[in-house]
Amino acid sequence: MPVLVVFNATLVALAVCVGWHASSVRNGQFEVRPDSPAHDTAGDVQRHALHILGGNLRVVATLLAGACTLGLLTLLNLLWNAFGLGFGLSTLARGTPAAIPLALRYVPLEFSAFVLAASAAEHLSFMVLRCLAAGESPRFRPATIALVMAAGMLVAAAIIEADVARLVAELTAM
């Protein structure tokens, strides 16, 4: 499984670079403007964190569903999300550069969790193949540990991201 993690992390880094370049080619200027004013209440931040966590868990569910396609859907979903990250960071850098350090508070944690979940899904698909082809007994423990770690990381990333969203809203409201 460590090989899968390194492989997926490398692909994420490459896809982020391609997304950054794709956004940079357009040479457009964008501004980040919140749809609504910043809210400082703990309840708003908590609701936003739960919303973010729900979206991230949907990504993880899609990554796990990719095990049914022997990891192909997992790989495509991971690459698409990394491309979107690169595109978004490039756009953010041109429009509101002061928000980049804020985004980098949660993005590494969130995408590390996605890499772990993708690696677990690919590990599960390879385990099923080995069970069917070679009659080996499945070893689900590494994938289970990776998924539990990814879930914990996503909870932490969602809390941080909700707070960052509040800070970015304050930053752009000025």
Secondary structure, 3 states (H helix, E strand, C coil): CHHHHHHHHHHHHHHHHHHHHHHHHHCCCCCCCCCCCCCCCHHHHHHHHHHHHHHHHHHHHHHHHHHHHCCHHHHHHHHHHHHHHHHHHHHHHHHCHHHHHHHCCCHHHHHHHHHHHHHHHHHHHHHHHHHHHHCCCCCCHHHHHHHHHHHHHHHHHHHHHHHHHHHHHHHHHC
